[in-house]
Amino acid sequence: METLVIDASIAVKWVVEEEGTAEALALRTQFRFVAPELMIAECANILWKKVQRGELMPDEAKMASQLLERAGIETVSMHGMLQWATELAVSFLHPAYDCLYLTVAMKRGLRFVTADRRLLRAVSERGTDDLKRLCKSLYDLDGVSH
């Protein structure tokens, strides 16, 4: 079974109904998943924002966080990724947080799937051909049956 690098934009869709939830859930039966440890903080922040906006009740956010902790996502240490993530962020004019996911994908030679349109645009406009091949939108990932 192929392993994909995913970000919080994918993982949260597994536990909160929103645009792209069906597509994100379809990945669950077909792939294994890996992400930098940063994803834990990003998921927590997304759930917090949803509570602040009135999109989730606090108990729903708690349940969502518990489900995410049991989702089977392999998290990898960010140690040793600083230089690559910084170089990508500078060249893409994009936040380094997102570039950590790209760094995991590049270091492991895995496809990276995201629903982050800004990141996809940055890779499309400024990424190398190799990176463009690794970085995929949730909505047009080859080999996924919905």
C-alpha positions in Angstrom: 0.0 0.0 0.0 1.4 3.4 -1.0 2.2 6.0 1.6 1.2 9.6 1.1 2.4 12.7 2.9 -0.7 14.7 4.0 -1.2 17.9 5.8 -3.8 19.2 8.3 -6.1 20.3 5.4 -6.6 16.6 4.6 -6.6 15.1 8.1 -9.2 17.5 9.5 -11.6 16.6 6.7 -11.6 13.1 8.1 -13.2 14.3 11.3 -15.1 17.5 10.4 -17.7 17.6 7.6 -16.6 20.3 5.1 -15.8 20.7 1.5 -13.6 17.8 0.4 -14.6 15.4 3.2 -15.8 12.7 0.8 -12.5 12.9 -1.3 -10.4 12.9 1.9 -12.2 9.9 3.3 -11.8 8.0 0.1 -8.0 8.1 0.7 -8.3 6.3 4.0 -9.0 2.9 2.4 -6.3 3.2 -0.2 -3.2 4.6 1.4 -1.0 4.9 4.5 -0.1 8.4 5.7 2.9 10.3 7.1 3.3 13.9 8.1 5.8 16.1 10.0 5.0 16.5 13.7 3.9 20.0 12.9 0.6 18.6 11.7 -0.5 17.9 15.3 -0.3 21.6 16.2 -1.9 22.6 12.9 -4.9 20.3 13.4 -5.3 21.5 17.0 -5.3 25.1 15.7 -7.8 24.4 13.0 -10.2 22.8 15.5 -9.7 25.7 17.9 -10.5 28.2 15.0 -13.7 26.2 14.2 -14.8 26.5 17.8 -14.1 30.2 17.8 -16.1 30.7 14.6 -19.0 28.7 16.0 -18.5 25.9 13.4 -17.9 23.3 16.2 -18.9 23.0 19.8 -16.0 22.5 22.2 -17.0 18.8 22.8 -17.0 18.2 19.1 -13.5 19.6 18.8 -12.4 17.4 21.6 -13.9 14.3 19.9 -12.3 15.3 16.6 -8.9 15.6 18.2 -9.3 12.2 19.8 -10.2 10.7 16.4 -7.2 12.3 14.8 -4.9 10.9 17.4 -6.1 7.5 16.5 -6.1 8.0 12.7 -2.9 6.1 12.2 -0.9 9.0 10.7 2.9 8.4 11.1 4.4 11.6 12.3 8.1 12.3 11.7 10.4 14.6 13.5 11.2 17.9 11.9 14.8 17.7 13.1 17.0 18.0 10.1 14.4 19.7 7.9 15.1 23.4 8.7 17.4 24.1 5.8 15.2 22.5 3.1 12.0 24.0 4.4 13.6 27.4 4.6 15.0 27.2 1.1 11.6 26.1 -0.2 9.8 28.9 1.7 12.2 31.5 0.3 12.0 30.3 -3.3 8.2 29.8 -3.2 7.4 33.0 -1.2 5.3 30.8 0.9 5.1 30.1 4.7 7.8 27.6 5.9 5.2 25.6 7.9 3.7 24.3 4.7 7.1 23.7 3.2 7.9 21.2 5.9 5.3 18.8 4.3 7.0 19.3 1.0 10.3 18.5 2.6 9.0 15.2 4.0 7.7 14.3 0.5 11.0 15.2 -1.1 13.2 13.4 1.5 11.0 10.2 1.3 10.2 10.4 -2.4 6.4 10.3 -1.6 3.5 12.1 -3.1 2.1 14.9 -1.0 -1.6 15.5 -1.0 -3.2 18.8 0.1 -6.3 20.8 -0.2 -4.3 24.0 0.3 -4.9 26.0 -2.9 -2.3 28.7 -2.1 0.4 26.0 -1.6 -0.6 24.2 -4.8 -0.4 27.5 -6.7 3.1 28.3 -5.2 4.4 24.8 -6.2 2.8 25.2 -9.7 4.3 28.6 -10.3 7.7 28.1 -8.7 8.4 24.4 -8.1 10.7 22.1 -9.9 9.2 19.5 -12.2 10.1 16.8 -9.7 8.3 18.7 -6.9 5.3 19.4 -9.2 5.0 15.6 -9.8 5.0 14.9 -6.0 2.6 17.6 -5.0 -1.1 16.8 -5.7 -4.4 18.4 -5.1 -7.0 16.3 -3.1 -9.4 17.0 -6.0 -7.3 15.5 -8.8 -5.2 12.8 -7.3 -4.5 10.0 -9.8 -5.4 6.5 -8.8 -8.0 7.3 -6.2 -11.5 5.9 -6.5 -14.2 8.2 -5.1 
